[in-house]
């Protein structure tokens, strides 16, 4: 994770200085250049840390440097979330909660592992989910919802296990006999999603 530091302004008019806040979270998205590479079999690869020569990889998304706090509103994506909710039979508040936990509604979010967009789609899942541009909000939400629907079906609708599978991968859940893997990141992720889900469900 790339730590984000938010520095307060000195409020001379009111005679006080606000305290500096440092926000750090292990699953928070970061900004990074994303590179694309098409191998000899025609398979498209995405990464934020290319290992091949620079001639093989090309910049797909250029890092945007932001020097001020930027907030993204869920209202910008409500129609897309509802569309995905109806299409895949996933509760609207739940889908919204997953997006909140994954990217905080930042459509250009990129994790240290290379997960991209609103629902943090991993590069290896892009083709299988019929996503051509992981930073397109509608494509990303539809692809992420489709993947989560698969997790719900795979784990018999058990929400905590399905969330664990979305975060850590379904094989990790099955490796621990269909229990939540003892990963701190996954446990915290489930807790955050359920908290947001409960909050959105009240409206």
C-alpha positions in Angstrom: 0.0 0.0 0.0 1.1 3.5 -0.7 0.4 5.6 2.5 -1.8 8.7 1.9 -1.1 11.7 4.0 -3.6 14.4 4.5 -2.2 17.6 5.9 -4.6 20.1 7.4 -4.5 23.8 6.7 -3.7 26.3 9.4 -6.9 28.0 10.3 -5.6 31.5 11.3 -9.0 33.0 11.4 -10.2 30.7 14.1 -6.9 30.6 15.9 -6.1 26.9 15.9 -4.2 24.3 13.9 -5.9 21.1 12.9 -4.0 17.9 13.6 -2.2 16.0 10.7 -3.9 12.8 9.9 -2.1 9.8 8.3 -4.4 7.2 6.7 -3.0 3.8 6.2 -4.9 0.6 5.3 -3.4 -2.6 3.9 -6.1 -3.0 1.2 -6.2 0.6 0.1 -5.6 1.2 -3.6 -2.5 3.0 -4.8 -1.6 4.8 -8.0 0.8 3.2 -10.4 1.6 2.9 -14.1 -0.1 -0.1 -15.6 1.7 -1.9 -18.4 0.2 -4.2 -21.0 2.0 -7.0 -22.9 0.6 -9.4 -25.5 2.5 -12.7 -25.6 3.0 -15.0 -28.6 -0.3 -16.8 -27.9 -2.2 -13.6 -28.0 -2.8 -13.5 -24.2 -2.9 -10.0 -22.8 -1.0 -9.4 -19.6 -1.4 -6.4 -17.2 1.1 -5.5 -14.5 2.4 -2.5 -12.5 5.9 -4.1 -12.3 7.0 -5.4 -15.7 9.7 -8.0 -15.7 10.3 -8.3 -19.4 12.2 -5.8 -21.5 10.7 -2.3 -21.9 10.1 -3.1 -25.6 7.7 -5.9 -24.7 5.5 -3.9 -22.3 3.7 -0.7 -23.1 2.1 1.8 -20.8 -1.7 1.0 -20.6 -2.6 3.6 -17.9 -0.3 6.3 -16.8 0.0 7.1 -13.2 -1.9 10.2 -12.1 -0.1 12.1 -9.4 -2.5 13.7 -7.0 -1.3 16.1 -4.4 -4.6 16.9 -2.8 -7.3 14.8 -1.2 -9.7 13.5 -3.7 -13.1 12.0 -3.0 -15.2 9.8 -5.2 -18.9 9.7 -4.9 -21.0 6.5 -5.1 -23.7 8.5 -6.8 -21.7 8.5 -10.0 -22.0 4.8 -10.3 -25.5 4.0 -8.8 -27.1 3.2 -12.1 -24.2 0.8 -13.0 -24.4 -0.9 -9.6 -28.2 -1.3 -9.9 -27.8 -2.8 -13.4 -25.2 -5.3 -12.1 -27.4 -6.0 -9.1 -30.4 -6.9 -11.2 -28.4 -8.8 -13.8 -26.6 -11.1 -11.3 -29.1 -11.2 -8.5 -26.9 -9.5 -5.9 -28.2 -7.2 -3.3 -27.6 -3.6 -4.3 -26.4 -2.5 -0.8 -24.1 -5.5 -0.8 -22.6 -4.8 -4.2 -22.1 -1.1 -3.2 -20.4 -2.2 0.1 -18.0 -4.4 -1.8 -17.0 -1.5 -4.1 -16.6 0.8 -1.1 -14.3 -1.7 0.6 -12.4 -2.5 -2.6 -11.7 1.0 -4.0 -13.7 3.6 -2.1 -15.4 4.3 -5.4 -12.2 5.2 -7.2 -12.5 3.9 -10.8 -8.8 4.3 -11.4 -7.6 2.5 -8.3 -4.7 0.0 -8.6 -3.5 -2.2 -5.8 0.1 -3.3 -5.1 -0.9 -6.7 -6.6 -2.2 -5.1 -9.8 -5.9 -5.3 -9.1 -7.7 -2.6 -11.0 -10.8 -0.4 -10.9 -13.8 -0.1 -8.7 -14.1 -3.8 -7.9 -10.3 -4.4 -8.0 -10.3 -7.0 -10.8 -7.1 -9.0 -10.9 -5.3 -9.0 -14.3 -5.6 -12.8 -14.8 -9.4 -12.5 -14.5 -10.0 -9.7 -17.0 -10.3 -11.9 -20.1 -12.5 -14.5 -18.4 -14.9 -11.8 -17.2 -15.2 -10.3 -20.7 -13.6 -7.0 -19.6 -11.8 -5.0 -22.3 -11.1 -2.0 -20.1 -10.8 -2.6 -16.4 -11.0 1.1 -15.7 -14.3 1.6 -17.4 -16.8 1.8 -14.4 -19.6 -0.2 -16.1 -17.4 -2.9 -17.4 -15.6 -3.2 -14.1 -18.7 -3.4 -12.0 -20.4 -5.9 -14.3 -17.3 -8.1 -14.3 -16.8 -7.9 -10.6 -20.5 -8.7 -9.9 -20.3 -11.6 -12.3 -17.2 -13.0 -10.4 -18.8 -12.5 -7.0 -22.0 -14.3 -8.2 -19.7 -17.2 -9.0 -18.3 -17.1 -5.5 -21.8 -17.0 -4.0 -22.9 -20.0 -6.1 -19.6 -21.9 -5.3 -20.1 -21.5 -1.6 -23.8 -22.0 -1.4 -24.7 -18.4 -0.8 -22.7 -18.2 2.4 -21.8 -14.5 2.5 -18.7 -14.5 4.7 -17.1 -17.4 2.7 -18.0 -15.8 -0.6 -16.4 -12.5 0.5 -13.4 -14.4 1.6 -13.2 -16.1 -1.8 -13.5 -12.7 -3.5 -10.6 -11.3 -1.5 -8.3 -14.3 -1.1 -9.4 -16.6 -3.9 -11.8 -19.6 -3.8 -8.9 -22.1 -3.6 -7.7 -20.5 -0.4 -11.2 -21.0 1.2 -11.3 -24.6 0.0 -7.8 -25.2 1.3 -9.0 -24.4 4.8 -12.0 -26.8 4.5 -14.5 -24.1 3.4 -13.6 -21.9 6.3 -12.5 -18.3 6.3 -8.7 -18.4 5.7 -6.8 -17.1 8.8 -5.4 -14.1 6.9 -5.6 -10.8 8.7 -6.3 -8.9 5.5 -9.2 -11.2 4.5 -10.7 -11.1 8.0 -10.5 -7.3 8.1 -11.9 -7.2 4.5 -15.0 -9.2 5.5 -15.6 -7.1 8.5 -15.4 -3.9 6.5 -17.8 -5.1 3.8 -20.3 -6.3 6.3 -20.1 -2.9 8.1 -20.7 -1.0 4.9 -23.4 -3.4 3.9 -25.3 -2.9 7.2 -25.0 0.9 6.8 -26.2 0.9 3.2 -29.0 -1.5 4.0 -30.6 1.1 6.3 -31.3 3.4 3.4 
